[in-house]
């Protein structure tokens, strides 16, 4: 991949929402998400010359975003997700908003890897693409998703 500013700008523009969603899921607030996104963009820029094309550009970008966020979280030793994060959904009704918040509350209780797998699955990625990002084969992703879904069903909401 040729490293040029215009190509990089196009790459960012085409994948900005996905990158930001990943950053927000692994951050405490919008400011942290923006800082994480900057780190991801620096890592993408630095990684362009090393991109060999073994996977799709989308897979490569997602892998960099998730790895950057997880590395950042490990450095800060924080395993929480922003309380106010709600995924972007068009035409959200009050009922849909409650359902999204309910799902989010459960997702934040998952570990880094399970959270990443669910996020990628919700982005309609194929099992083999998810596997390429997280370092597992497609069959293991399928099994892992079944286990994650069961875990999500059994998570008890915190009493407030």
C-alpha positions, 0 to 999 in steps of 0.5 A: 500500500502506497503511503500518501496523505490522500490515501490515508485520508480516504482510509480514515474517512471510509472507516472512521465510524467503525474506529470510533465505535471501537475506541468508545467501547474501550474508553471512559468518555468521549474525550478518552475515545478521541484520544484513543482514536488519535493513537489508532490513527498514528498506529495506522499511519505507521503501519501502512508500509508494513501492510502486506495485504494478507487480510482485507484493509477493513480487517487490518484496520479493525485489528489495529484499533482493537489492539491499540485500545486493549494495549491502552487499557492494559497500561492504565489497568482499567477494565470498565467501559463508559456508562453513557456509551450507546451504539449509534443506531438510526431512528432510535425509539425510546424502546430501542434505546432501552434495549441498546442500553440493556445490551450495553450494560451486559457487554461492559461486563465481558472481558476484552476478547469477548467484547471485541468478538461481539463488537465485530459480530455486531458489525456483521463481520464473517467468522473468518474475518473476526478470527483473523482479527482476534487470532482464532479460527472461524470454528472457534469464533462460532463456539465462542459466540455461543458461549458469549451469548449464554454468558450474556443471558446469565449476567445479572444486572447490578442492583442500584 
